Amino acid sequence: MAMPKSDPLKIPKGDHDGVLRGSHVLAMLLGAFAVVLAVNVIFITCALSTWSGLSVEQPYDRGIRYNQVLKIDRAELALGWSVHGSYNGQRIGATITDHTGAPVDGATVTARLERPTNEGVDQELTLTPISDGHYEGFAAVPLAGQWDLRIAANRGSDHVHWRTRVLVTGGGLAP
């Protein structure tokens, strides 16, 4: 017995004649594009409303000035100053010595706490001289987690930068 031929374009359900028409194909095609467009709009909205991903202001200009950054780094190395940062609770300290190991006095020292993952919570403070080559300051840190501690010291035309990553627990710095 021969098998009956079935028409692949026949749709067996509904009260229409079961034929796939051009209007059905158009509706399915437009529906698929509408779903893709809706998902893209959601993703674009989420991407634009969250962190930009930029870790520095004006990255293009900074990249162009990179040779100047290297020149400054070489000058800092030639100066021979060393900075040893410390942190204890909410106290930030820096001890600065020259190439002979003598303390560097009379410098303007600033410290900056930067949160790598959040914008708007960074703090900058000027450290006050405490003793020979030792400077301190106090900062309340609003969030626990990883922070970058940056210390900059300037005396006349001499300057040096130092940085480290610190772990903040319970609103204060901890080793």
C-alpha positions as CSV (number, residue, x, y, z in Angstrom):
1,M,0.0,0.0,0.0
2,A,1.3,3.5,-0.9
3,M,1.9,6.0,1.8
4,P,0.0,9.2,1.4
5,K,2.1,12.2,0.5
6,S,2.0,15.0,3.0
7,D,2.5,18.6,2.0
8,P,5.3,20.2,4.2
9,L,3.6,23.6,4.0
10,K,0.3,22.3,5.5
11,I,-0.3,23.3,9.1
12,P,-2.7,20.8,10.7
13,K,-4.1,23.1,13.4
14,G,-6.4,26.0,13.6
15,D,-9.5,26.8,11.7
16,H,-7.7,28.2,8.7
17,D,-7.0,26.2,5.6
18,G,-3.6,25.0,7.0
19,V,-1.4,26.8,4.4
20,L,1.6,28.8,5.5
21,R,1.1,32.2,4.0
22,G,3.5,35.1,3.4
23,S,1.8,37.1,6.1
24,H,2.6,34.3,8.6
25,V,6.3,34.3,7.6
26,L,6.5,38.1,7.8
27,A,4.9,38.0,11.3
28,M,7.4,35.4,12.5
29,L,10.3,37.3,11.0
30,L,9.3,40.6,12.5
31,G,8.6,38.8,15.9
32,A,12.1,37.4,15.9
33,F,13.7,40.7,15.1
34,A,11.6,42.4,17.8
35,V,12.9,39.9,20.4
36,V,16.5,40.5,19.4
37,L,15.9,44.3,19.4
38,A,14.3,44.1,22.9
39,V,17.2,42.1,24.3
40,N,19.8,44.5,22.7
41,V,18.0,47.5,24.3
42,I,18.1,45.9,27.7
43,F,21.8,45.1,27.4
44,I,22.7,48.6,26.1
45,T,20.7,50.2,28.9
46,C,22.5,48.0,31.5
47,A,25.9,48.7,30.0
48,L,25.4,52.5,29.9
49,S,24.0,52.7,33.4
50,T,26.9,50.8,35.1
51,W,30.6,51.5,35.6
52,S,32.2,53.0,32.5
53,G,35.3,50.7,32.8
54,L,37.7,53.7,32.7
55,S,40.2,53.6,35.5
56,V,41.9,56.9,34.7
57,E,40.6,60.2,33.4
58,Q,41.5,61.0,29.8
59,P,43.2,57.7,29.0
60,Y,44.1,58.7,25.4
61,D,45.9,61.9,26.6
62,R,47.7,59.9,29.3
63,G,48.9,57.4,26.8
64,I,50.3,60.1,24.6
65,R,52.2,61.5,27.6
66,Y,53.7,58.1,28.6
67,N,57.2,59.1,27.7
68,Q,56.9,62.0,30.2
69,V,55.8,59.4,32.8
70,L,58.9,57.3,32.1
71,K,61.1,60.4,32.4
72,I,59.6,61.2,35.8
73,D,60.1,57.6,36.9
74,R,63.7,57.7,35.9
75,A,64.2,61.0,37.8
76,E,62.6,59.4,40.9
77,L,64.9,56.5,40.7
78,A,68.0,58.8,40.3
79,L,66.9,60.8,43.4
80,G,67.2,57.6,45.5
81,W,64.5,58.4,48.0
82,S,62.6,55.4,49.5
83,V,59.1,55.5,51.0
84,H,57.8,53.0,53.4
85,G,54.1,53.3,54.0
86,S,52.3,52.0,57.0
87,Y,48.6,51.6,58.0
88,N,47.1,50.9,61.3
89,G,43.4,51.3,62.0
90,Q,42.6,54.7,60.5
91,R,46.2,56.1,60.7
92,I,48.2,56.3,57.6
93,G,52.0,56.8,57.9
94,A,55.0,57.3,55.6
95,T,58.7,57.2,56.4
96,I,60.9,58.8,53.8
97,T,64.6,58.4,53.5
98,D,67.2,59.6,51.0
99,H,69.8,57.5,49.1
100,T,72.1,57.6,52.2
101,G,69.3,56.4,54.6
102,A,68.9,59.9,56.2
103,P,65.4,61.0,56.9
104,V,63.8,63.4,54.4
105,D,62.4,66.4,56.4
106,G,60.5,69.4,55.1
107,A,58.6,67.5,52.4
108,T,55.0,68.0,51.5
109,V,53.5,64.5,51.7
110,T,50.0,63.5,50.5
111,A,48.2,60.2,50.8
112,R,45.4,59.0,48.6
113,L,43.1,56.0,49.3
114,E,41.5,54.8,46.1
115,R,38.8,52.2,45.8
116,P,39.6,50.2,42.6
117,T,36.0,49.1,42.1
118,N,34.0,52.2,43.2
119,E,34.0,55.8,42.0
120,G,33.3,58.7,44.3
121,V,34.7,57.2,47.6
122,D,38.4,58.0,47.1
123,Q,40.0,60.2,49.8
124,E,43.0,62.4,49.7
125,L,44.8,63.9,52.7
126,T,48.0,65.8,53.6
127,L,50.2,64.0,56.0
128,T,51.7,66.0,58.8
129,P,55.4,65.7,59.9
130,I,55.7,63.7,63.2
131,S,59.4,63.1,63.6
132,D,62.5,62.8,61.4
133,G,61.2,61.7,58.0
134,H,58.0,60.3,59.4
135,Y,54.6,61.7,58.4
136,E,51.1,60.7,59.5
137,G,47.4,61.4,58.8
138,F,44.0,60.0,59.5
139,A,41.2,58.9,57.2
140,A,37.9,57.2,57.7
141,V,37.3,54.6,55.1
142,P,33.6,54.1,54.2
143,L,33.8,50.6,52.7
144,A,35.6,47.4,53.6
145,G,37.7,45.6,51.0
146,Q,40.7,46.3,48.8
147,W,42.0,49.8,48.5
148,D,45.1,51.3,46.8
149,L,47.2,53.5,49.1
150,R,49.3,56.1,47.2
151,I,51.8,58.3,48.8
152,A,53.5,61.3,47.1
153,A,56.3,63.3,48.6
154,N,57.5,66.7,47.2
155,R,60.4,68.9,48.4
156,G,61.4,71.6,46.1
157,S,61.9,70.1,42.7
158,D,62.3,66.6,44.1
159,H,59.4,64.3,44.2
160,V,58.7,60.6,44.7
161,H,55.6,58.3,44.5
162,W,54.8,55.0,46.2
163,R,51.8,52.8,46.3
164,T,50.5,49.5,47.7
165,R,47.3,47.6,48.0
166,V,45.7,47.5,51.5
167,L,42.8,45.4,52.9
168,V,40.2,47.4,54.8
169,T,38.1,45.5,57.4
170,G,35.3,47.0,59.3
171,G,35.9,50.6,58.3
172,G,39.6,50.8,59.2
173,L,42.8,49.8,57.6
174,A,44.2,46.4,58.6
175,P,47.5,44.8,57.6
